[in-house]
Amino acid sequence: MVGIEVKAVEDKKALNEFVELPFTIYRNDPYWVPQLRIAVKELLDREKHPFYANAEAEFFLAREGGRVVGRVAAIIDRNHNRFHGENAGFFGFFESVDNVDVARALLDRARQWVFDRGATFLRGPVNPSTNYECGMLVDGFDSAPMVMTSYNPRYYPGLMDRVGLSKARDLYAYLSNANTIEMKKIDRVAEKVLKTTGVRVRPINMKDFQNDVERIWEIYGAAWQRNWGFIPMTREEFFLMGKEMKMILKPDLVLIGEVGDRVVGFALALPDVNQALKPANGSLFPTGLLKILYHQRLIKNVRVLALGVVEEYRAAGLAAGFYATLVRNARKLGFGDCEMSWILEDNVLMNRSLEVMGATRYKTYRIYNWN
């Protein structure tokens, strides 16, 4: 009987195998969107990527009979543990063939690695934190993932259950269409709120991009710090993400709310660049870049990634001002389907508000714990 062997990634060949495994797992999946190999390698670069300045990670491959059958990352996120006062360890970048023994071997190894470093439980998947792709898809397998959201085969949740992981939180994704949303009531509320609070909502200034990103970073923690799973981002990490988003964002979909010179809120929506990435099949060359540039012009979907307001302005309903502006601008730019994600399952106010506005919950992602 051939055994399952789990080993750390220790050289370039093994790293390439780690990056390539999804291309085997999802070979016949019509909805999977391959990320650019170069981007995945940059995110895994423990020497250069700013995430690892406050974290450590090890990457593991599972082999059976010499064939790569699974992968996982084990992660200690010191920023998370300091902020939440926890001894959490995380797993991410999980992929496996449909074999519970493979999944168990990988997760056992990840748990042992984080426990050896002081963790008391394992949580995931996060790639490599909740500020990036996170959660395992457990409902909504009949459509492709939008930009910066995860995707996995239907059998993955069953593997988690059989290994013994339990639900920590579910994260919801809602779908609506910018052209069919009834705006009268929303516009009325938004107009009243903006007038009462004196908040001015404007697009990000691309000519002063760095300064605007700096000001957004300064309120990022204040706007999201009470959210479950929130992890503060360092300035370097936040600026790198801003630099990467700059290549695809539309200024009218990145909104800043100000009272005088003070930023009190922020909303971010991105065109669904996954629609352009898919034809490239993970490679920029020899023709991938041309395919991306061609298909980027045809993108019609958009994802709202973030909408945050500092606490003193939340009760006033300032979120409505951002939402109304986003919808109007999305219509003007020719976008149709609009995903709002992710929303915590216990964020009752936001979930109800989206349903009242006619949005449909169409995907559910799960974060697991394993003690």
C-alpha positions, -999 to +999 in steps of 0.1 A: +000+000+000+014+034-010+015+059+018+008+096+018+039+117+024+037+154+035+069+175+031+077+211+034+085+231+002+122+235+002+133+243-033+122+260-065+110+227-081+087+220-051+074+257-051+065+253-088+046+221-080+028+239-052+017+267-077+009+242-104-014+218-085-046+238-090-042+234-127-046+197-122-073+198-096-095+222-117-086+210-152-122+202-161-140+228-139-158+254-161-160+280-133-125+280-120-104+311-127-067+305-127-047+333-110-015+345-127+013+322-116+036+352-112+011+369-088+007+337-067+045+334-064+048+370-052+021+363-025+041+333-014+074+351-013+083+351+024+114+372+018+097+401-001+060+402+005+052+426+034+026+403+049+054+381+062+071+410+081+045+401+109+039+365+101+056+332+095+045+304+072+055+270+059+042+255+027+036+217+024+030+193-004+013+159-001+025+131-024+012+096-030+032+073-050+054+102-061+024+122-075+015+155-059-020+151-045-024+181-022-010+213-007-015+236+023+002+265+040+005+267+078+006+303+090+012+322+123-002+358+119+013+378+147-008+409+137-040+388+142-029+374+175-018+407+189-050+425+179-074+398+190-055+385+220-056+349+206-031+321+200-045+313+166-028+294+138-041+295+103-041+273+072-045+285+036-038+277-001-055+243+006-060+220-024-066+183-024-078+154-045-110+139-033-094+118-006-100+124+031-067+107+040-048+133+019-068+162+035-063+148+070-025+144+064-022+180+052-043+196+079-026+174+106+007+187+095-004+223+094-019+220+129+012+204+143+033+232+127+013+260+142+009+242+176+047+239+178+048+277+176+023+283+204-011+282+186-040+265+205-063+261+174-062+261+136-084+284+116-089+287+078-088+287+049-072+322+045-048+330+016-029+341+037-052+363+058-087+377+058-074+407+039-070+384+009-090+355-006-105+336+023-132+311+032-142+278+016-171+279-008-199+257+006-229+270-014-230+286-049-209+264-071-228+273-103-210+305-112-174+317-114-158+336-085-154+373-088-122+392-083-104+384-050-129+357-039-121+320-035-134+290-053-131+252-047-146+219-057-179+208-042-162+180-022-140+202-001-166+210+026-172+173+030-134+167+035-134+194+063-163+177+080-148+143+079-114+155+091-132+171+121-131+208+115-161+229+127-177+261+115-162+293+129-182+318+107-200+319+074-195+347+050-222+357+025-220+371-010-250+390-025-257+397-061-278+424-076-278+443-109-269+480-110-295+486-137-325+470-119-320+484-084-349+506-074-331+538-065-358+562-054-358+553-017-320+548-015-314+582-032-339+599-008-321+584+023-287+592+008-295+628+000-308+634+035-279+617+052-252+636+032-270+669+039-274+663+076-239+651+082-221+674+059-202+645+044-189+650+008-184+618-012-159+620-039-139+596-062-103+588-054-079+613-069-057+594-093-033+625-096-029+623-058-032+586-055-005+580-028-019+607-005-054+594-009-043+558-001-025+571+029-056+588+042-077+557+036-052+535+055-054+559+085-091+553+089-091+516+078-086+503+113-112+526+128-138+517+103-134+479+104-118+471+138-150+457+154-156+432+126-149+395+134-117+384+117-104+419+110-066+421+108-049+455+108-027+459+077+007+475+079+013+506+059+036+486+035+010+459+030-018+483+024+002+503-001+012+472-020-024+462-023-033+498-034-006+496-061-019+463-074-055+475-075-045+508-092-040+488-124-076+477-126-097+502-106-121+528-119-119+561-099-156+565-097-159+532-079-134+541-052-151+566-030-139+587-001-162+604+024-149+636+040-160+662+065-137+691+058-103+675+055-112+645+076-119+611+060-148+595+077-157+566+053-145+547+023-160+524-003-142+502-028-156+484-058-135+467-084-143+456-120-144+418-120-109+413-136-114+375-133-134+377-165-102+389-182-078+366-163-096+334-172-086+333-209-049+338-200-049+305-181-024+317-155+003+330-178+012+364-192+033+350-220+033+344-249-003+355-254-018+358-219-012+396-216-029+403-249-059+382-239-061+401-206-060+434-223-086+424-248-110+409-224-105+437-198-125+460-221-154+436-220-158+433-182-194+440-172-194+428-136-182+446-105-176+435-069-180+458-038-152+447-016-154+472+012-177+498+026-167+513+060-176+543+081-161+555+113-183+547+143-196+582+150-212+584+116-226+549+113-259+556+131-266+584+107-268+559+078-238+572+059-234+538+042-265+547+021-247+577+007-218+555-005-241+528-018-262+552-039-231+568-054-216+535-062-247+523-080-252+555-100-215+554-110-216+517-119-246+524-142-228+553-158-197+531-165-218+503-181-216+477-153-244+453-147-241+425-121-228+437-088-215+414-060-214+426-024-191+405-004-182+393+020-208+400+047-206+382+081-235+359+087-242+377+120-241+412+105-279+414+107-283+450+097-262+447+065-278+414+055-313+428+060-304+460+042-291+442+011-322+419+010-345+450+013-327+465-017-334+434-037-300+417-036-299+379-036-276+359-014-259+336-039-227+323-024-217+312+011-181+308+023-170+292+055-141+297+079-134+266+099-118+260+134-099+229+145-089+226+181 
